């Protein structure tokens, strides 16, 4: 059987205010700074914004069942606090919004499709994110260090719940349901307390450094989203710092927000997002509270696992996608990808299926019974359908 040929893709760019004017344009060899922020480049067959082949056909027409979507993402400013539904929630939410007569392009629509959206984010630059809840005990200890009576009054009674999940649910519900004067008063008091704590050089023991980092992010978020309850997210969620090559897997229902950085995101092919703050887009707080998993630290790091020289795998607990990082270094590398595959070059130059890819370029490789051979001297990510 002869290897399938790779087909170079043209991929849509999404310009959101939180994007970077330098990171993605530079990756693609464009002039910087760009006129507007480049936030995401989509690679896949999602019907909302599919990739295109050289003959002008859409990948959504050629491979409509492609189960994953790949994005290059660059966050100069924080993204929204958000979670994604599981499949059953997505189907129910999509049907309910259809019944309400919301069009697929309606800005008040949360469910654009019927799929779940687990995702793997692999850092290309140093990246900071919030992912998964801190324990109620940690939240209360942070409140004590902060010294804000209003914040303590908000979280301490809820944290006394014997059931941890119920405690976290009650804390988040209280935060997200604050409105008007009550919310602005709380945020004013919390930010004043954060400034005091940030200026205090004393080391008061375990947890102080983490709280100082959380406080710094509260103050930064307040600059961009004043009067937004999402400003309190760093006091409730775990702060995750990734160096290039490290990754974090975010399953359905995990509350998270990418704060700053850049990377490759591989996810199930979906655009379903429930937002709870740090955004000017549509928010449905009650629906978000319905889909969130109230578990401590429910996101987890994924480090590349060596497979063979020049090849590493990022192991994920879902079957929608598998992800490899190939670094051939002059010797061809066999990638055991199964089914229709994308190849994204992020550094240098690689060749796959008779097609050369420079940094920032991507190709589609149809179903093939043989291992995918990657040559060249660069670095590429190879997502394909997975198996669990």
N, C-alpha and C positions, 0 to 999 in steps of 0.2 A: 504494500500500500504506500503510495507516495504521500509525503507530508502535505497538509493543506496550506495554501498560500495565505499570507496575512494581507489584509486590506486596510490601508491607512484611513483614519477617521478624521472628519471635521467635527469639532465639538463645541456646543453652545457655551457662552460665557454669561454668568449672572452677575449683575452689578448691583450689590446691596451696599447701603451706607457703611456697614461694619467692615467691608473688605479693605484690601490694601491696594494702593496705587503703584506698588513696586514689586511685590513678591511674585505674583503669577505672571505679569508682563515680562519680568526679567527671566523667569523660567522658560518662557516661550521665545525669548530673544527679541522682545518688543522694546520700544523706547520707554524709558521711565523718567519721571513719574507719568503714569497714564492720566488722561483727562478725568476719568472717573474711577472709583474703586472697583477692582476685580475681586469678587468674593468667592465665587465657585465656577469651576469648569466641569460640566456634566459629561460623562462618557457612558453610554448605555442605550437602552431601548425604551426608557420610560416615555409614554406617549406625550407627556407635558412638554418635554424638551429633549428629543432623541438626538443621537449622533447621526452623521450622514456619511455615505460612502462616496468615492470619487465619481460614480455614475449618477449621482444626485438622489439615489434612493435612500430612504430612511432606515436606520437599523431597527426601528420599531416595526417596519414592514418585512425586513429580511429575517429578523430573529425576535418576533414579538414576545416569545415566552422566556427571554433571557431573565433569569431570576435575580440578578444583582445589578446595582448601579454603582459606578465609580465616580468620585469627585476629587478634584484638586481644590482644596479649601485654604483660604488665607484670611485670618481674622486680625485686622489692625485694632478693632474695637470689639467688645464682648458681644456674643450672640445672645439670643433670648434664653431664659430659663424655660426648659421644655422637657417633654417626654413623648414617647411614641407608643401607639397602641399595639396589642397583640392582634392576631388574625381575627379572632372572634369579635373583639372590640371594634376593629376597623370595619368589618362587614356590617355590624349593627349601626355604627356611627354613619357610615356611608349611606346605608338605606334610610336612616332617619333624616339625613340632610337632603337626600333625593325627595323624600316624602314632603319636606318643607318647601320644595321647589327651588332650592339653591342650585344655581348652575355650577359647573366644575370650575369656572373662573371667578366665581363670587369671592370677594375678599373676606367675607364672613364664614367661608367654608373651611373647616378643619380637616375633613376627610376627603382627600382628592382621589383616593383609590381604595381598594378593599384589602390591601396587603399590610402585613406587619413591617417593622422597620428596625430590626437589630442592626448595629453598625460597628465597624472596626475603624478606629482613627489611628493612623500611623504617622508619627511626627516626622516632618522634613526639617523643621526648625524647632528650637526650644519652644515648648507649648505649655500653657497653663489652662486648666479646666476645672470646673466643679462637677463632681460626679458621685451620686449616692449620698445618703444621709450620714451625718455624724450621729453618734448615739445620743439619746436624751441626756445622759449624764454629762457628756462632753459639752452639749449645748448649754446646760445649766452652769457648768464650770466657766465657760466663756462669758456667760451673762454676769457671773460674779466678778470676773476680772474686768469686764467692761464697766461695771458700776452704773449702768443705766437702769433706774428703777422701772421705767416704762417697759423696757425690753424684758427685764426679769419678771414683771407682772404678767407679761404676755406668755412667756414660755414655761416658767416654773410650775404653775398649777397644772398645765397640760402634761409636763414631764413626770408628774407624780402618778400617772396612770400605770397600773401594774403591768399591763401588756405593752411592750415596746412599740409594736406596730401602731397601736391605738394612740400612744403618746406622740409619735411622729406625725400621725394623721392630724391630731388635734392641733399640734404646733403649726403645721403648714396651713391648715384651714384658718386658724386665727390670723396668720400673717397675710394670706392672700385675700381674706375677706375684709381687711381693714380698708376703709374708704375715707375720702374727704379730709376733714380737719383732724380726725383721730389718727389717720395715717401720716399726715404731714407733721403733726406734733411728735409722734413716735420717731419718725425719721430724723427730725431736727435734733431730738435728744440723743438718739443713737450716734449720729455723725459727730456731735459735740463730744460725746464720750470716746468715740474712736480717735478723734484728734488728741484728746488728753492721753489716751493709752499709747498712741503712736509717738508722742513726745516724751514718754516715760522711758528712760534708759535702763531702769532696774530689771534684773532677771528674777522673776518671782517663782521660778520653778518649772516643773513639767507642764508642757502645753503652752507656755508663754510665747515661744517663737512662732508656733502655728497660729496663735491668736494675733500676733503682730502682723503676720502675712494676711490673715483674714481681714483685719482692720484696714490694712492698706488697700485691699480690694474694695471694701465697702466705700471708702473715700473716693476711690477712682470711679466706681459705678455711680456714685452720687453726682459726680461731675457731669456724667453723660445722661443719666436718667433720674433727675431730681423728682421727688414725690412718687417714685415707683417702688412698690413693695419688694420687687426683685433685688433692690439694693441690699437687703438683709440676707440674701442667699449665701454669701460666704460665711455667715455665722451659723448656718444650718447644714451645709453640705461639705463634703470632703474636698479639699483642694488637691489636685493631682498635677504634678509637674513631670513632663515628658521631655527627654532628650531625643535627638534625631535617631530614628530606628526603633524606639520604643512605641508601644501602642496601648490603647485602652479599648476594651470591648464594652459596648453599651447595649444592653438587651431591652426589650420592650418593657415599658413601665418605669425605667430608671430615670429619675430627675437629674438633669445635667445642663451645663452651659459651657461652651468653649469661650474662654476669656481672651486669649491672645496666642497667636502662633500660626503655624501652617503645616499642612500634611495631606496625606492621601486618605480619603474616607471610602471604604467599601461597605455597602449596605444592601439589604434586600431592596428590590426595585419598588420604592414607595416614596411618596411625598407627604405622608400624614404626620402632622405636627400639632401637638397641644401645647400652647404657650401659657406661661404664668407670670411673665414680667420681663423687663429689660427689652422692650420692643414697642414699636408703633403699630405693629400688625395686630390682627384679630386675636383676642384672648377669650378662652372659654374656661374660666376657673373651675366651675363645677365639673365639667367634663375632664379637665386635667386631674382633679382630685379623684375622679372615678377610675382613671387608668394607672395612676402612680402606684408603684410597689413601695410600701413603707417598710423598708429594710435598711439596716445599717450597712454602709459601704457596698452597695449592690452593683457597682461597676468594678471591673477588675483589669489589671494590667496584663498585657500579653507581650512577652519578649520573643524575638525570633528564635526558632529551634533549628539548629543545623541539620540538614538532610544529607547533603554531600558537598564536596568542594564547590563553592560558588553558588550554593542554593540553600535558602532558609525558608521555613514555613511559619506562618502565624496561625496558631491553632485556635479555632473558635467553636463554640458549642451549638452551632446551627448548620443546617444543610443548604441554605441559600447560596453560600459562597465559600470558597477556599481561597487562600491568598499565599503566594510565594514571593520572595525577593530573590531575583537572580542577578549575580554579579560575575559574568563570565571571565573577566580579566584575561581575554585573549584566547581562552579555551572554551569551546561550546559546552553549554550546560543543558542537560535534559530535565525538563519540568514535567512532572506527572499530572498535568492538567487534564481534566475529563470534560468533554462537551465543549460548547462554544465559549471562547476565551477572549479576554482583552489583555493587551500588553501596553503598559504605560512606562515610557522611559523618563526617569527623573534626573539622570546625570550621565554626561558623556554621550555615547552612541552604542546602539545595539542593533542586531539584525535578527529578524524572526520571520520564518515562512517566506523568504525571498524579499522582504521589505526592510529597509533601513529606517531606523527611528532615532532622531536626535532628541535632545533634552526637551521635555514638554510634549512630545508627540505620542500618539496612541494608535493602536491597530486592533482590528478584530480578526480572530482566527476561527473559522467555522469548525464544526464538530470533526474530530480526527481521532482515529483509533491508536495513534502512536504518541509517544512523549513529544512535547513541544521543545524544539531545539532553539536555544538562545545563544547567539554568538556576539562578539564585539568586546568592548572594554568598558562599558558603562554599567549603570544600575537600572533595573526595571522591576516593576511590580506586575505580577501575573495573577489576576483574579479569574476564577472559573467556578462553575457550579460545584458545590461541596457535597459531602455525604457524612451523616452522623448516625 
